[in-house]
Every structure is written in C-alpha cells, then in structure tokens.
C-alpha cells in the first residue's frame, strides 16, 4: 500500500508541474499570435512545453503501470501500448485511469511529441498546432479530473486494506 500512497503523491506533484507547462505553452501561443515577426520563437516555446506536457503525463502512466499494474509495456510501440493500457480496466486491479475520449486526444499530443523529437522545429506547422492549443485547456481539465478520480480510487483501496488489517 505504500506504493499506492507514493503514486497518489506523485500524481499530485506532477500535475502541479504540468499545469505550469500548460500555462507557459498557452502564454507563448497567445504572444506568438500578437507578434508575427517573432512567431517562430514563440512556436519553439510552445513545442517544448507541449513536449514536456505529454512527457509528464506519460511519466505518470509509467508509474501507474509499474507500481499499480505491475506491468510496464516494452517493445517498439510501448508508448502506444501504455496509453492503451491506462485507458482500460486492468485485470481486477484497477479501473481505467483515463477515458477513451481523453486517450484519443492525448494520442495527438503523443504523436506531436514524437514529431518534436525527430524533426527540426522549423518544420512545425502552426496550423496543425492550433487545434491542439485550442483543445488543451479542456483536455487538461478533464485529465486532472480523471487523475483525481484515480487517486481517490487508490485512497479507497488503502482505507479498505487498513480496515481489513485492523490499522
């Protein structure tokens, strides 16, 4: 149960950090639209912060897969497998952490992160980023709610086990 408590704590801590990244991305996006001559500089900032956003989310999913599921995907497509694992009930151990709708939206950010890692930033298309930036605030709100619900599930498991063991 100690690992459950650690996962709850990490979810809370990572969400605070990710929230800062989202605010920075949204600010850079807004400023870039105001200053067309500097747009590329702001787009680089947006791309870096979106990369950090998805990496932080994936870090949480890895933590859940490792310490709650006891099964971290591996292989060439492990990033996709992890997203699928987290969006489904896992055996009899836990409910889905995120909804299928959230999974679909996050997959767009996963693909974008792959693009940022593997191409020059001059190749990034602002028009493709626009949809992501428009959807980001609502996605984040939904994701935080789903992660909070999962933390509550873990807390309930801890309390149930404590009652059973007489602590």
N, CA and C atoms as an extended XYZ file, in Angstrom:
501
Properties=species:S:1:pos:R:3:atomname:S:1:resname:S:1:resid:I:1 pbc="F F F"
N         0.814       -1.204        0.000 N   UNK     1
C         0.000        0.000        0.000 CA  UNK     1
C         0.852        1.260        0.000 C   UNK     1
N         2.081        1.126        0.461 N   UNK     2
C         2.971        2.284        0.466 CA  UNK     2
C         3.156        2.810       -0.955 C   UNK     2
N         3.249        1.897       -1.929 N   UNK     3
C         3.418        2.341       -3.317 CA  UNK     3
C         2.176        3.087       -3.798 C   UNK     3
N         0.991        2.711       -3.317 N   UNK     4
C        -0.233        3.425       -3.687 CA  UNK     4
C        -0.163        4.867       -3.194 C   UNK     4
N         0.292        5.036       -1.949 N   UNK     5
C         0.422        6.383       -1.394 CA  UNK     5
C         1.441        7.205       -2.182 C   UNK     5
N         2.516        6.561       -2.587 N   UNK     6
C         3.536        7.258       -3.373 CA  UNK     6
C         2.990        7.667       -4.738 C   UNK     6
N         2.184        6.810       -5.346 N   UNK     7
C         1.590        7.139       -6.647 CA  UNK     7
C         0.641        8.327       -6.501 C   UNK     7
N        -0.173        8.326       -5.451 N   UNK     8
C        -1.082        9.452       -5.208 CA  UNK     8
C        -0.283       10.751       -5.078 C   UNK     8
N         0.779       10.705       -4.304 N   UNK     9
C         1.619       11.891       -4.088 CA  UNK     9
C         2.264       12.358       -5.398 C   UNK     9
N         2.749       11.421       -6.192 N   UNK    10
C         3.382       11.777       -7.467 CA  UNK    10
C         2.374       12.358       -8.451 C   UNK    10
N         1.157       11.812       -8.477 N   UNK    11
C         0.130       12.364       -9.366 CA  UNK    11
C        -0.090       13.828       -9.022 C   UNK    11
N        -0.240       14.118       -7.746 N   UNK    12
C        -0.458       15.496       -7.307 CA  UNK    12
C         0.721       16.394       -7.685 C   UNK    12
N         1.926       15.937       -7.394 N   UNK    13
C         3.121       16.739       -7.687 CA  UNK    13
C         3.335       16.968       -9.170 C   UNK    13
N         3.187       15.915       -9.957 N   UNK    14
C         3.379       16.044      -11.412 CA  UNK    14
C         2.317       16.952      -12.021 C   UNK    14
N         1.080       16.855      -11.529 N   UNK    15
C         0.015       17.710      -12.069 CA  UNK    15
C         0.327       19.188      -11.844 C   UNK    15
N         0.926       19.507      -10.707 N   UNK    16
C         1.299       20.899      -10.443 CA  UNK    16
C         2.358       21.380      -11.438 C   UNK    16
N         3.325       20.529      -11.725 N   UNK    17
C         4.382       20.887      -12.683 CA  UNK    17
C         3.812       20.991      -14.091 C   UNK    17
N         2.997       20.032      -14.468 N   UNK    18
C         2.405       20.021      -15.808 CA  UNK    18
C         1.516       21.243      -16.006 C   UNK    18
N         0.825       21.659      -14.952 N   UNK    19
C        -0.020       22.847      -15.041 CA  UNK    19
C         0.806       24.077      -15.423 C   UNK    19
N         1.996       24.192      -14.878 N   UNK    20
C         2.892       25.307      -15.222 CA  UNK    20
C         3.281       25.226      -16.699 C   UNK    20
N         3.600       24.031      -17.180 N   UNK    21
C         3.966       23.860      -18.595 CA  UNK    21
C         2.822       24.274      -19.510 C   UNK    21
N         1.615       23.911      -19.141 N   UNK    22
C         0.444       24.263      -19.951 CA  UNK    22
C         0.258       25.774      -19.982 C   UNK    22
N         0.374       26.406      -18.837 N   UNK    23
C         0.239       27.866      -18.787 CA  UNK    23
C         1.305       28.540      -19.643 C   UNK    23
N         2.518       28.017      -19.610 N   UNK    24
C         3.596       28.589      -20.427 CA  UNK    24
C         3.316       28.397      -21.915 C   UNK    24
N         2.824       27.224      -22.281 N   UNK    25
C         2.503       26.962      -23.691 CA  UNK    25
C         1.391       27.891      -24.163 C   UNK    25
N         0.347       28.036      -23.364 N   UNK    26
C        -0.774       28.906      -23.741 CA  UNK    26
C        -0.334       30.364      -23.835 C   UNK    26
N         0.517       30.792      -22.916 N   UNK    27
C         1.027       32.166      -22.944 CA  UNK    27
C         1.870       32.401      -24.208 C   UNK    27
N         2.755       31.468      -24.506 N   UNK    28
C         3.604       31.614      -25.700 CA  UNK    28
C         2.760       31.602      -26.967 C   UNK    28
N         1.727       30.785      -26.996 N   UNK    29
C         0.839       30.729      -28.165 CA  UNK    29
C         0.146       32.077      -28.364 C   UNK    29
N        -0.349       32.636      -27.281 N   UNK    30
C        -1.034       33.931      -27.330 CA  UNK    30
C        -0.072       35.036      -27.773 C   UNK    30
N         1.115       35.060      -27.189 N   UNK    31
C         2.096       36.086      -27.540 CA  UNK    31
C         2.563       35.942      -28.992 C   UNK    31
N         2.717       34.720      -29.440 N   UNK    32
C         3.130       34.484      -30.824 CA  UNK    32
C         2.123       35.010      -31.823 C   UNK    32
N         0.846       34.936      -31.468 N   UNK    33
C        -0.183       35.445      -32.377 CA  UNK    33
C        -0.193       36.973      -32.411 C   UNK    33
N         0.307       37.598      -31.352 N   UNK    34
C         0.371       39.064      -31.291 CA  UNK    34
C         1.595       39.624      -32.012 C   UNK    34
N         2.636       38.798      -32.137 N   UNK    35
C         3.900       39.269      -32.701 CA  UNK    35
C         4.325       38.367      -33.860 C   UNK    35
N         3.736       38.561      -35.030 N   UNK    36
C         4.025       37.680      -36.166 CA  UNK    36
C         5.510       37.588      -36.525 C   UNK    36
N         6.250       38.680      -36.330 N   UNK    37
C         7.677       38.656      -36.665 CA  UNK    37
C         8.482       37.789      -35.691 C   UNK    37
N         7.915       37.502      -34.533 N   UNK    38
C         8.579       36.668      -33.526 CA  UNK    38
C         7.877       35.315      -33.347 C   UNK    38
N         6.935       35.018      -34.218 N   UNK    39
C         6.114       33.824      -34.050 CA  UNK    39
C         6.939       32.542      -33.922 C   UNK    39
N         8.001       32.429      -34.703 N   UNK    40
C         8.805       31.203      -34.655 CA  UNK    40
C         9.428       30.963      -33.283 C   UNK    40
N         9.852       32.038      -32.645 N   UNK    41
C        10.434       31.910      -31.307 CA  UNK    41
C         9.373       31.396      -30.333 C   UNK    41
N         8.175       31.949      -30.435 N   UNK    42
C         7.094       31.519      -29.550 CA  UNK    42
C         6.648       30.094      -29.867 C   UNK    42
N         6.635       29.726      -31.140 N   UNK    43
C         6.263       28.356      -31.515 CA  UNK    43
C         7.249       27.343      -30.948 C   UNK    43
N         8.524       27.708      -30.938 N   UNK    44
C         9.521       26.819      -30.331 CA  UNK    44
C         9.203       26.591      -28.849 C   UNK    44
N         8.823       27.663      -28.165 N   UNK    45
C         8.465       27.556      -26.752 CA  UNK    45
C         7.222       26.688      -26.568 C   UNK    45
N         6.227       26.903      -27.418 N   UNK    46
C         5.007       26.091      -27.358 CA  UNK    46
C         5.356       24.620      -27.554 C   UNK    46
N         6.153       24.334      -28.578 N   UNK    47
C         6.524       22.942      -28.886 CA  UNK    47
C         7.252       22.297      -27.708 C   UNK    47
N         8.188       23.020      -27.117 N   UNK    48
C         8.938       22.480      -25.983 CA  UNK    48
C         8.016       22.193      -24.796 C   UNK    48
N         7.097       23.108      -24.516 N   UNK    49
C         6.192       22.918      -23.386 CA  UNK    49
C         5.155       21.830      -23.649 C   UNK    49
N         4.707       21.681      -24.893 N   UNK    50
C         3.797       20.575      -25.223 CA  UNK    50
C         4.527       19.238      -25.118 C   UNK    50
N         5.784       19.230      -25.512 N   UNK    51
C         6.624       18.039      -25.351 CA  UNK    51
C         6.697       17.677      -23.862 C   UNK    51
N         6.961       18.678      -23.032 N   UNK    52
C         7.030       18.457      -21.593 CA  UNK    52
C         5.701       18.010      -21.006 C   UNK    52
N         4.609       18.568      -21.511 N   UNK    53
C         3.267       18.176      -21.069 CA  UNK    53
C         3.054       16.686      -21.276 C   UNK    53
N         3.264       16.208      -22.490 N   UNK    54
C         2.998       14.794      -22.739 CA  UNK    54
C         4.007       13.897      -22.014 C   UNK    54
N         5.250       14.329      -21.958 N   UNK    55
C         6.262       13.535      -21.260 CA  UNK    55
C         5.899       13.385      -19.781 C   UNK    55
N         5.412       14.453      -19.175 N   UNK    56
C         4.986       14.384      -17.779 CA  UNK    56
C         3.806       13.450      -17.576 C   UNK    56
N         2.841       13.523      -18.484 N   UNK    57
C         1.681       12.629      -18.416 CA  UNK    57
C         2.134       11.183      -18.581 C   UNK    57
N         2.995       10.953      -19.551 N   UNK    58
C         3.474        9.595      -19.793 CA  UNK    58
C         4.256        9.072      -18.584 C   UNK    58
N         4.998        9.939      -17.932 N   UNK    59
C         5.740        9.547      -16.728 CA  UNK    59
C         4.771        9.041      -15.653 C   UNK    59
N         3.641        9.731      -15.500 N   UNK    60
C         2.627        9.276      -14.544 CA  UNK    60
C         2.055        7.923      -14.955 C   UNK    60
N         1.792        7.763      -16.243 N   UNK    61
C         1.242        6.495      -16.728 CA  UNK    61
C         2.230        5.350      -16.516 C   UNK    61
N         3.517        5.628      -16.723 N   UNK    62
C         4.544        4.608      -16.467 CA  UNK    62
C         4.543        4.213      -14.987 C   UNK    62
N         4.423        5.192      -14.123 N   UNK    63
C         4.390        4.951      -12.685 CA  UNK    63
C         3.211        4.049      -12.313 C   UNK    63
N         2.049        4.349      -12.865 N   UNK    64
C         0.854        3.544      -12.601 CA  UNK    64
C         1.043        2.130      -13.140 C   UNK    64
N         1.553        2.023      -14.360 N   UNK    65
C         1.764        0.699      -14.961 CA  UNK    65
C         2.749       -0.124      -14.133 C   UNK    65
N         3.798        0.504      -13.664 N   UNK    66
C         4.835       -0.214      -12.921 CA  UNK    66
C         4.372       -0.590      -11.508 C   UNK    66
N         3.827        0.379      -10.769 N   UNK    67
C         3.559        0.147       -9.345 CA  UNK    67
C         2.137       -0.304       -9.021 C   UNK    67
N         1.193       -0.023       -9.888 N   UNK    68
C        -0.181       -0.464       -9.633 CA  UNK    68
C        -0.482       -1.724      -10.440 C   UNK    68
N        -0.193       -1.671      -11.743 N   UNK    69
C        -0.463       -2.826      -12.607 CA  UNK    69
C         0.605       -3.906      -12.470 C   UNK    69
N         1.833       -3.484      -12.158 N   UNK    70
C         2.949       -4.426      -12.126 CA  UNK    70
C         3.330       -4.905      -13.509 C   UNK    70
N         3.037       -4.079      -14.515 N   UNK    71
C         3.239       -4.493      -15.906 CA  UNK    71
C         3.464       -3.269      -16.794 C   UNK    71
N         4.720       -2.949      -17.042 N   UNK    72
C         5.072       -1.826      -17.911 CA  UNK    72
C         5.331       -2.356      -19.313 C   UNK    72
N         4.595       -1.846      -20.312 N   UNK    73
C         4.811       -2.334      -21.680 CA  UNK    73
C         6.244       -2.098      -22.147 C   UNK    73
N         6.673       -2.915      -23.090 N   UNK    74
C         8.002       -2.761      -23.681 CA  UNK    74
C         7.878       -3.002      -25.176 C   UNK    74
N         8.988       -2.866      -25.860 N   UNK    75
C         8.985       -3.083      -27.300 CA  UNK    75
C         8.898       -1.792      -28.081 C   UNK    75
N         8.870       -1.931      -29.369 N   UNK    76
C         8.917       -0.790      -30.285 CA  UNK    76
C         7.757        0.195      -30.072 C   UNK    76
N         6.572       -0.304      -29.876 N   UNK    77
C         5.386        0.552      -29.746 CA  UNK    77
C         4.907        0.685      -28.302 C   UNK    77
N         5.844        0.685      -27.359 N   UNK    78
C         5.450        0.698      -25.958 CA  UNK    78
C         4.687        1.957      -25.567 C   UNK    78
N         4.959        3.087      -26.233 N   UNK    79
C         4.255        4.334      -25.904 CA  UNK    79
C         2.759        4.192      -26.179 C   UNK    79
N         2.430        3.583      -27.305 N   UNK    80
C         1.028        3.363      -27.681 CA  UNK    80
C         0.404        2.323      -26.749 C   UNK    80
N         1.144        1.252      -26.483 N   UNK    81
C         0.640        0.193      -25.598 CA  UNK    81
C         0.348        0.744      -24.203 C   UNK    81
N         1.201        1.639      -23.722 N   UNK    82
C         1.000        2.233      -22.401 CA  UNK    82
C        -0.283        3.057      -22.374 C   UNK    82
N        -0.488        3.866      -23.391 N   UNK    83
C        -1.699        4.684      -23.471 CA  UNK    83
C        -2.941        3.793      -23.509 C   UNK    83
N        -2.869        2.706      -24.259 N   UNK    84
C        -3.989        1.755      -24.315 CA  UNK    84
C        -4.222        1.097      -22.956 C   UNK    84
N        -3.147        0.690      -22.309 N   UNK    85
C        -3.256        0.030      -21.003 CA  UNK    85
C        -3.917        0.943      -19.979 C   UNK    85
N        -3.512        2.198      -19.968 N   UNK    86
C        -4.008        3.155      -18.978 CA  UNK    86
C        -5.471        3.516      -19.235 C   UNK    86
N        -5.910        3.412      -20.474 N   UNK    87
C        -7.288        3.790      -20.808 CA  UNK    87
C        -8.272        2.625      -20.675 C   UNK    87
N        -7.797        1.500      -20.160 N   UNK    88
C        -8.658        0.330      -19.968 CA  UNK    88
C        -8.571       -0.160      -18.529 C   UNK    88
N        -9.619       -0.867      -18.101 N   UNK    89
C        -9.549       -1.561      -16.809 CA  UNK    89
C        -8.370       -2.510      -16.895 C   UNK    89
N        -7.654       -2.645      -15.808 N   UNK    90
C        -6.514       -3.554      -15.830 CA  UNK    90
C        -6.787       -4.731      -14.907 C   UNK    90
N        -7.027       -5.873      -15.560 N   UNK    91
C        -7.345       -7.109      -14.835 CA  UNK    91
C        -8.384       -6.775      -13.778 C   UNK    91
N        -8.205       -7.246      -12.581 N   UNK    92
C        -9.129       -6.885      -11.496 CA  UNK    92
C        -8.471       -5.911      -10.529 C   UNK    92
N        -7.395       -5.267      -10.995 N   UNK    93
C        -6.617       -4.417      -10.104 CA  UNK    93
C        -7.104       -2.980      -10.027 C   UNK    93
N        -7.594       -2.460      -11.157 N   UNK    94
C        -7.975       -1.044      -11.155 CA  UNK    94
C        -8.920       -0.742      -12.317 C   UNK    94
N        -9.665        0.377      -12.194 N   UNK    95
C       -10.483        0.833      -13.322 CA  UNK    95
C        -9.593        1.553      -14.340 C   UNK    95
N       -10.173        1.914      -15.458 N   UNK    96
C        -9.443        2.732      -16.430 CA  UNK    96
C        -9.042        4.036      -15.741 C   UNK    96
N        -7.826        4.479      -15.993 N   UNK    97
C        -7.348        5.726      -15.395 CA  UNK    97
C        -7.912        6.914      -16.169 C   UNK    97
N        -7.961        6.780      -17.497 N   UNK    98
C        -8.476        7.846      -18.361 CA  UNK    98
C        -9.560        7.278      -19.274 C   UNK    98
N       -10.420        8.154      -19.761 N   UNK    99
C       -11.487        7.748      -20.676 CA  UNK    99
C       -10.931        7.527      -22.078 C   UNK    99
N       -11.699        6.854      -22.907 N   UNK   100
C       -11.264        6.635      -24.291 CA  UNK   100
C       -11.183        7.960      -25.042 C   UNK   100
N       -12.044        8.909      -24.700 N   UNK   101
C       -12.001       10.228      -25.330 CA  UNK   101
C       -10.702       10.957      -24.974 C   UNK   101
N       -10.319       10.899      -23.713 N   UNK   102
C        -9.060       11.512      -23.282 CA  UNK   102
C        -7.888       10.824      -23.965 C   UNK   102
N        -7.955        9.515      -24.071 N   UNK   103
C        -6.893        8.755      -24.741 CA  UNK   103
C        -6.708        9.239      -26.181 C   UNK   103
N        -7.805        9.411      -26.902 N   UNK   104
C        -7.710        9.868      -28.297 CA  UNK   104
C        -7.051       11.238      -28.388 C   UNK   104
N        -7.435       12.127      -27.495 N   UNK   105
C        -6.849       13.472      -27.507 CA  UNK   105
C        -5.375       13.441      -27.108 C   UNK   105
N        -5.049       12.623      -26.108 N   UNK   106
C        -3.650       12.515      -25.687 CA  UNK   106
C        -2.785       11.898      -26.773 C   UNK   106
N        -3.365       11.005      -27.555 N   UNK   107
C        -2.590       10.375      -28.618 CA  UNK   107
C        -2.099       11.405      -29.628 C   UNK   107
N        -2.871       12.457      -29.840 N   UNK   108
C        -2.429       13.535      -30.725 CA  UNK   108
C        -1.185       14.217      -30.143 C   UNK   108
N        -1.162       14.410      -28.845 N   UNK   109
C        -0.004       15.017      -28.186 CA  UNK   109
C         1.189       14.063      -28.189 C   UNK   109
N         0.918       12.776      -28.080 N   UNK   110
C         1.998       11.776      -28.153 CA  UNK   110
C         2.655       11.826      -29.522 C   UNK   110
N         1.842       11.887      -30.569 N   UNK   111
C         2.388       11.959      -31.932 CA  UNK   111
C         3.157       13.267      -32.146 C   UNK   111
N         2.632       14.346      -31.589 N   UNK   112
C         3.314       15.633      -31.702 CA  UNK   112
C         4.667       15.588      -30.998 C   UNK   112
N         4.708       14.987      -29.820 N   UNK   113
C         5.983       14.872      -29.108 CA  UNK   113
C         6.992       14.096      -29.949 C   UNK   113
N         6.541       13.037      -30.583 N   UNK   114
C         7.410       12.253      -31.464 CA  UNK   114
C         7.952       13.145      -32.587 C   UNK   114
N         7.086       13.970      -33.142 N   UNK   115
C         7.494       14.891      -34.205 CA  UNK   115
C         8.541       15.878      -33.692 C   UNK   115
N         8.299       16.451      -32.522 N   UNK   116
C         9.241       17.417      -31.942 CA  UNK   116
C        10.602       16.767      -31.713 C   UNK   116
N        10.595       15.517      -31.275 N   UNK   117
C        11.853       14.812      -31.012 CA  UNK   117
C        12.615       14.456      -32.287 C   UNK   117
N        11.901       14.319      -33.391 N   UNK   118
C        12.526       13.745      -34.581 CA  UNK   118
C        12.635       14.653      -35.799 C   UNK   118
N        12.176       15.893      -35.700 N   UNK   119
C        12.336       16.826      -36.821 CA  UNK   119
C        12.820       18.171      -36.284 C   UNK   119
N        13.278       19.000      -37.177 N   UNK   120
C        13.671       20.352      -36.789 CA  UNK   120
C        12.426       21.167      -36.481 C   UNK   120
N        12.529       22.081      -35.533 N   UNK   121
C        11.360       22.881      -35.169 CA  UNK   121
C        10.893       23.772      -36.310 C   UNK   121
N        11.756       24.055      -37.275 N   UNK   122
C        11.314       24.864      -38.415 CA  UNK   122
C        10.290       24.113      -39.259 C   UNK   122
N        10.170       22.819      -39.046 N   UNK   123
C         9.207       22.009      -39.792 CA  UNK   123
C         7.830       21.970      -39.135 C   UNK   123
N         7.687       22.548      -37.957 N   UNK   124
C         6.403       22.516      -37.262 CA  UNK   124
C         5.420       23.470      -37.927 C   UNK   124
N         4.204       23.001      -38.125 N   UNK   125
C         3.173       23.797      -38.797 CA  UNK   125
C         2.227       24.412      -37.764 C   UNK   125
N         2.199       25.756      -37.683 N   UNK   126
C         1.331       26.419      -36.701 CA  UNK   126
C        -0.141       26.038      -36.856 C   UNK   126
N        -0.582       25.828      -38.080 N   UNK   127
C        -1.994       25.486      -38.287 CA  UNK   127
C        -2.347       24.123      -37.675 C   UNK   127
N        -1.383       23.209      -37.651 N   UNK   128
C        -1.633       21.902      -37.018 CA  UNK   128
C        -1.592       22.021      -35.493 C   UNK   128
N        -0.791       22.933      -35.007 N   UNK   129
C        -0.679       23.138      -33.563 CA  UNK   129
C        -1.909       23.863      -33.010 C   UNK   129
N        -2.575       24.624      -33.866 N   UNK   130
C        -3.715       25.430      -33.418 CA  UNK   130
C        -4.806       24.570      -32.777 C   UNK   130
N        -5.142       23.452      -33.398 N   UNK   131
C        -6.173       22.571      -32.841 CA  UNK   131
C        -5.758       22.058      -31.469 C   UNK   131
N        -4.505       21.661      -31.351 N   UNK   132
C        -4.019       21.165      -30.065 CA  UNK   132
C        -4.108       22.251      -28.994 C   UNK   132
N        -3.696       23.447      -29.341 N   UNK   133
C        -3.706       24.538      -28.369 CA  UNK   133
C        -5.137       24.929      -27.993 C   UNK   133
N        -6.039       24.850      -28.952 N   UNK   134
C        -7.443       25.153      -28.674 CA  UNK   134
C        -8.040       24.120      -27.724 C   UNK   134
N        -7.675       22.863      -27.915 N   UNK   135
C        -8.224       21.769      -27.104 CA  UNK   135
C        -7.529       21.591      -25.755 C   UNK   135
N        -6.329       22.139      -25.622 N   UNK   136
C        -5.511       21.883      -24.432 CA  UNK   136
C        -6.189       22.237      -23.103 C   UNK   136
N        -6.793       23.419      -22.946 N   UNK   137
C        -7.389       23.732      -21.632 CA  UNK   137
C        -8.472       22.737      -21.203 C   UNK   137
N        -9.369       22.375      -22.117 N   UNK   138
C       -10.426       21.423      -21.768 CA  UNK   138
C        -9.866       20.023      -21.538 C   UNK   138
N        -8.894       19.634      -22.347 N   UNK   139
C        -8.260       18.328      -22.160 CA  UNK   139
C        -7.609       18.265      -20.781 C   UNK   139
N        -6.892       19.313      -20.422 N   UNK   140
C        -6.202       19.323      -19.135 CA  UNK   140
C        -7.208       19.249      -17.980 C   UNK   140
N        -8.287       20.006      -18.089 N   UNK   141
C        -9.316       19.984      -17.050 CA  UNK   141
C        -9.878       18.564      -16.887 C   UNK   141
N       -10.176       17.905      -18.008 N   UNK   142
C       -10.706       16.541      -17.975 CA  UNK   142
C        -9.667       15.565      -17.415 C   UNK   142
N        -8.440       15.714      -17.854 N   UNK   143
C        -7.370       14.820      -17.410 CA  UNK   143
C        -7.124       14.947      -15.905 C   UNK   143
N        -7.120       16.160      -15.407 N   UNK   144
C        -6.942       16.372      -13.962 CA  UNK   144
C        -8.086       15.705      -13.196 C   UNK   144
N        -9.310       15.850      -13.693 N   UNK   145
C       -10.464       15.218      -13.033 CA  UNK   145
C       -10.316       13.697      -13.024 C   UNK   145
N        -9.871       13.130      -14.138 N   UNK   146
C        -9.709       11.678      -14.227 CA  UNK   146
C        -8.567       11.187      -13.335 C   UNK   146
N        -7.475       11.923      -13.303 N   UNK   147
C        -6.359       11.545      -12.429 CA  UNK   147
C        -6.746       11.678      -10.954 C   UNK   147
N        -7.523       12.708      -10.648 N   UNK   148
C        -8.000       12.887       -9.270 CA  UNK   148
C        -8.915       11.721       -8.872 C   UNK   148
N        -9.807       11.328       -9.775 N   UNK   149
C       -10.697       10.189       -9.506 CA  UNK   149
C        -9.880        8.917       -9.285 C   UNK   149
N        -8.810        8.748      -10.058 N   UNK   150
C        -7.963        7.571       -9.881 CA  UNK   150
C        -7.247        7.620       -8.532 C   UNK   150
N        -6.781        8.793       -8.140 N   UNK   151
C        -6.150        8.944       -6.825 CA  UNK   151
C        -7.139        8.592       -5.714 C   UNK   151
N        -8.396        8.999       -5.882 N   UNK   152
C        -9.425        8.659       -4.892 CA  UNK   152
C        -9.648        7.151       -4.839 C   UNK   152
N        -9.624        6.505       -6.004 N   UNK   153
C        -9.738        5.046       -6.044 CA  UNK   153
C        -8.605        4.413       -5.233 C   UNK   153
N        -7.379        4.874       -5.470 N   UNK   154
C        -6.234        4.325       -4.736 CA  UNK   154
C        -6.378        4.566       -3.236 C   UNK   154
N        -6.836        5.752       -2.871 N   UNK   155
C        -7.031        6.074       -1.461 CA  UNK   155
C        -8.084        5.154       -0.837 C   UNK   155
N        -9.150        4.870       -1.572 N   UNK   156
C       -10.182        3.946       -1.084 CA  UNK   156
C        -9.614        2.543       -0.876 C   UNK   156
N        -8.749        2.109       -1.792 N   UNK   157
C        -8.111        0.794       -1.653 CA  UNK   157
C        -7.260        0.765       -0.384 C   UNK   157
N        -6.512        1.831       -0.160 N   UNK   158
C        -5.672        1.917        1.046 CA  UNK   158
C        -6.542        1.812        2.301 C   UNK   158
N        -7.625        2.591        2.347 N   UNK   159
C        -8.506        2.595        3.524 CA  UNK   159
C        -9.162        1.233        3.742 C   UNK   159
N        -9.596        0.603        2.659 N   UNK   160
C       -10.207       -0.728        2.759 CA  UNK   160
C        -9.217       -1.737        3.321 C   UNK   160
N        -7.998       -1.695        2.826 N   UNK   161
C        -6.972       -2.629        3.312 CA  UNK   161
C        -6.580       -2.357        4.762 C   UNK   161
N        -6.595       -1.087        5.152 N   UNK   162
C        -6.294       -0.748        6.546 CA  UNK   162
C        -7.378       -1.279        7.479 C   UNK   162
N        -8.640       -1.174        7.052 N   UNK   163
C        -9.749       -1.691        7.869 CA  UNK   163
C        -9.641       -3.204        8.021 C   UNK   163
N        -9.288       -3.866        6.924 N   UNK   164
C        -9.159       -5.331        6.962 CA  UNK   164
C        -8.029       -5.776        7.882 C   UNK   164
N        -6.953       -5.011        7.886 N   UNK   165
C        -5.795       -5.410        8.695 CA  UNK   165
C        -5.868       -4.870       10.126 C   UNK   165
N        -6.911       -4.078       10.406 N   UNK   166
C        -7.105       -3.575       11.763 CA  UNK   166
C        -6.270       -2.370       12.131 C   UNK   166
N        -5.758       -1.632       11.141 N   UNK   167
C        -4.948       -0.429       11.434 CA  UNK   167
C        -5.777        0.812       11.396 C   UNK   167
